[in-house]
Structure formats: C-alpha cells, structure tokens
Amino acid sequence: MTLEGYRVKLGWSKARLAREAGVRAATVSDAEKGDSIYKATAGKIANAISRGLKELGEEKEITYMDIEGLNFAD
C-alpha cells in the first residue's frame, strides 16, 4: 500500500501523520509525491502508521520497506 493509502485508511491528514511521526508536513507531502526522503525519516513515518494501525485493531507492524512508492535519498 502507498503512503497516501495508509494515511487515508487511518483517516489522518498529512499534518496529523507528520505530527505523529515527528516530521514536517512538507516531508509527508514530498514523500507522497515521490520525492526522495531519508530512510530514517521513512522509518519514523512507518512507526507512526504502525501505531495508528494498532489503534484500529490491526497488529501488523510495518516498516518503511512495506510502504510502496517511497524513494530514498542516498
């Protein structure tokens, strides 16, 4: 699933995901557009999504590698 797909599934805005992940909202927007982000940043986003999924009753832990379409900076 894409980053936007996870975010929509959680019912979160870009700003909410950014807050939960401890990153800037612009970073979430950039990632959704396919711009490169650091793997550490992608990890923070994946952790936030995992916490959100747990709140929905899904125990699946995801990593940044599970989020389709992310591009990483070297």
N, C-alpha and C positions, 0 to 999 in steps of 0.2 A: 504494500500500500504506500502511496506517496505521503509526503509530509502534510500536504493540504488534506488528503483523505483522512489521516489520523486526527488532524485538528478539527475537521468538520464532524467526525464521528464523536469526538469528545464534546462538541458544542462550544468550542473555545474560539475566541477571536485571536488574531495574530498577537495582539497586545497581551492577552491572557497567557498564551503559550510562552511568549517572551518572559513575562513575569515569573511564571512557574519554573522556567529553565534558567533564569538569571542572565538572560541575554537581552540585547536591544531588539525592539520590534522590527527595526530595519533589517536586522540579521535574519529573522524569520522570513520576512518578505523576500530578501535576496535568495535564501535557500529555496523557497517555493518557486522562484523564477528560474532556478537552475544555476545561479551564480555560485562560485566556489566559497566554501566555508571550511574552517579548520575542523579536524576530526574531534578535537576536544570540545568544540562548540557543538558539533553534531551529537556528541555523547551526552552533553547537558540536555539537549532537546529530547533525545531518546529517553533519558531518565525521567524527564517531566511527563512525557507521553505514557511511559510505563506506570508512573504513579496515578495518572488520570485514568488509565485503563483499569487499574486495580479498584479505583473508586466506582467504576461501572460493573465491577464483579468479575472482570477478566483477569486471570492470574498470569497471563502471558507477559513475560519480561522481554522487552525488545532492546536491540542495540542499534547504533547508527547504521549498521550494515543491513538491517531489516527495513529501512526506510528507502523506498525506491526513488530514484531520480536525483539523489544528492550528489553533488560534485565537491571534491575536496581540494583544498589548497595544498601545495607542497610544503 
